[in-house]
Structures are given as C-alpha cells and as structure tokens.
Amino acid sequence: MTVETNVRPEYDAELQQIADYVLDYSIESSEAWTTARYCLMDALGCAMLALKVPECARLLGPFVKGTKVPNGARVPGTAYRLDTVKAAWDIGTMIRWLDFNDTWLAAEWGHPSDNLGGILAVADHLSRLRAARKRPPLTMRTVLDALIRAYEIQGVLALENSFNRVGLDHVVLVKVASAAVVAKLQGADRDQVLAALSHAWVDGQALRTYRHAPNTGPRKSWAAGDATSRAVHLVDLVLRGEPGVPGALTAKKWGFYDVLFRRANGASTTDREPARFRFQRPFGTYVVENILFKVRYPAEFHSQTACEAAVALHPRVQGRVHEIERISVRTQESAIRIISKSGPLANPSDRDHCLQYIITVGLLWGDLNSRHYRTQWHEAHPLIDEVRAKIDVREEARYSKEYHDPDKRSIANSVQVHFTDGTSTDPIEIEYPIGHRRRREESLDVLRQKFADSLEPHFPVRRRQRLARLFDDPEELERTPVHRFMNRLVLE
C-alpha cells in the first residue's frame, strides 16, 4: 500500500467515555461531596506549607516580574494576580511540593489534588470576570464538582493501567483529567471537551526519570503543576478554535497506544494489536470516596505504614541504636520498585522517596517532617546512613496482592529490629495507614489540625478561624463565590 486512507475517524471511544462522564454524570453521593471538602482543605493546607520552602517560593509569580493581570487568578499565600496558565502552575506546584497532598495508589500512582491547580485558577478567573460584568459568579460547589470528576478520571484510569511500566510519569493523567474538567468549567461543548482530551494525550508526555535513583530531583515537585497548567493552555487553544485529534489514542503507528503504551498491561512489543486502557469500573465517585490522605508524614505513600511502624518502635529502639544489627522490612512490590534504594541521597526529593531513609528517621526520632529531608539536617546526622544500611527490604506476597484488591486497597508494611545480642522487637505490621478510608474517622481531627497549622505562619487568628469555620459548614462553603473564597487565602 503506497497511500494512507484519509477518512477522519470518530473520536476514540475512551475519550468519548470521559467526555460523557464530565458533561452528563450527576453526582449524588453525599460521601463524595463531604470527602471533596476535606480534599480541598488539605490541598490548600499543603500549598500554604510549601510557601515556607525557598526552593518552591522562588518559582512562583509572573513570567515578567511585576505583571498583574486584570481579573487574574490569585495564588494562595501571595499577592500575585496571574493569567490562568501560570496561576495553575503555581497552585499545582505548591500543593504538590512537600509530597504531603492526597494520594491514589493502584496499577498507577498519583495525586489527584494536583488537578486543583487548573481548577482553582480557572474558576477564580471566571468568577472574577463574571462579577466584574455584573453576572452571577461561580461558586465553590462548582469547584468541588470539578474536583470530584478530576479525581475520578485520574483514578479510574490508574486502576488497571500502569504508565510507570512503560517509563511514563503519572502526571499524564493530571493533564488529561484537568483538560476535561477545565474545559467544562469554561463552557466547552462535547466536541470541544473531546478536542481538549485528544490534545492532552497527543502532547509530549513526561518521563519518570526525575523520580528514580540515581536521577531523583526537585522536578518531581513541580511536574504536576506543569501538567495541570499545560491542560489549561490546551483548553484555551481549543476554545480559540483549534480542532482535535480524533484518533489520538488508537491511530496506527502514530497514536498514543502504538507509540508510548505498547508494553503496558502485559502487551509485548511484537504484539500486532497495541495495549489499550483497561477499565475496572465505570466513572462515578469511587476515587474521591477512597482517596488516601497524608495526615501525619510528608513521605511517599507506599512508605506511610512503614513510617507509622517505625515511629511505634522508637521507644523500644531509643538508647539501643548502636546495638542494631539488622532491620527487617516487609513491603509491597510497588514500594520496592519505586522507593527502595541504597547509596548516597542527593537532595530532599531523593530522601522523601527512600523507604529506608523514612524508616530510619522514624526509628531514631519518633517523628518525620519536612525538615528531616533538608540537606543541612541530613549532613548533621551521619547516624542516619549508618542505620539505613542495615535495613533489609523484601516483598511480602500478601501485601502486594491486597494492595490491588479493590475491596481492601491496603498499603501494608512490617518493621522489626534485630539487636547484636540476639534479641529483637516484635514485628510491627500496619496494613492501613491513617488517612485510609478504613481509618477515615480517626483521620479527620488530625487533618483539620494539619490545615490549621499550615495557616498559622501566614494569617492572623480571626482569618484562620473564619476559614476553619467555613470548611466545617458545607452549605456556606458551597455557596461562597470562588473569587471571594480565594480572597480569604491571599496577601494584599
């Protein structure tokens, strides 16, 4: 055959499925609305905490210093008024920076609250624009609606589809989910939503290189902000008239499946048919209802129960640190694949993605917070690397199986310390971390306190109290105009 057929196809069925969900699904679950409120609160708290990190703060603000955009989107904790593309980048980066925001674990991993960068930036700008034109502004219920849908798109795609196994970073799903919900926020019709989705898949996708030894670095802290920002840009192009790419996924030779997804889900590079996305369940509200909150420890989520176990062992290890002969750790396959590492740790991003480092700090200090990752602090405590080298990590088959079980979704770890005199601690096994749906009630007061603590360095008492009361009043929060809500979070 010397020519290619040029009959334009219908949009890929997978894109149509996402578009129909975004435009037509009615969210009826009260649990989804309630959990979405906590997701928003927690994400904003993480953003405020990140402002204390100079490496994050220096990346924020307009491309041209001093620029203020009329009706521009506001960036929490700052005085910036930005275009929606840069505001999405800034907000998404702040939320993600400390690796403390909510998490989704499945065949693919990720952080659905990353999508709030695009959602908040666009909703804030639209709300200000409408108010300036004497039209009804958008309310926070619209933001929560977009949050639930973005979580669902990212999470359901992640359930059965491993992008990491073909070397792609999970932020591709942030770009896709953000593109869908941001398009809807801006009044896109079905064809425009489909076009935006198609461009998100056709776009160049990030490699996971910056998340793995020996190249782990701070890009992992702004990659999701970049993805949600890119989605806002792509939607803008579509709304200006840019047509979509109907066969973005399935086009032979040139589509996403053939080019980038061939080896996923068990497909061979020699298979004639490309690997295609698998869907464990239809889109609904499953993901937000089962989201994992990082309540106490800013560490990669596969290590959360290991950190809890290490902290529990601290009183029994304290005073016997130099007698430690070996530390036995049993974990899931996913943790071994992405955060089990030996050798030098080059930067904070390297440390918060090292299972052995996280366990060691928990054992020695009985706590873990962001300062424990700082290079100066690490260098002042050489004992960390000495103890870290004594950790033996192995897979526990049951943990790996139950990690993928949709009825359990456990993230189990077990830690046991062996001493030179032949004695040992009992193994501490924790299957479900605080922040898991099975421990939700236990988490909520701690989650509220985490949010309150995040606001303290930035705002006076009265404003902090008003924000706390707002999140405890669902009806008041939902009817609050978006721009007025954002005004409560910014500096003038």
PyMOL commands that set and color helices and strands:
alter all, ss='L'
color gray80, all
select helices_A, chain A and resi 13-24+30-50+54-57+84-96+112-132+140-160+164-166+171-185+190-202+208-211+219-239+256-260+264-266+286-289+301-317+321-323+333-339+348-351+355-365+370-373+375-379+383-388+397-404+437-455+461-471+474-479+482-487
alter helices_A, ss='H'
color red, helices_A
select strands_A, chain A and resi 73-74+81-82+104-105+109-110+324-331+391-395+413-419+428-430
alter strands_A, ss='S'
color yellow, strands_A
deselect
rebuild
show_as cartoon
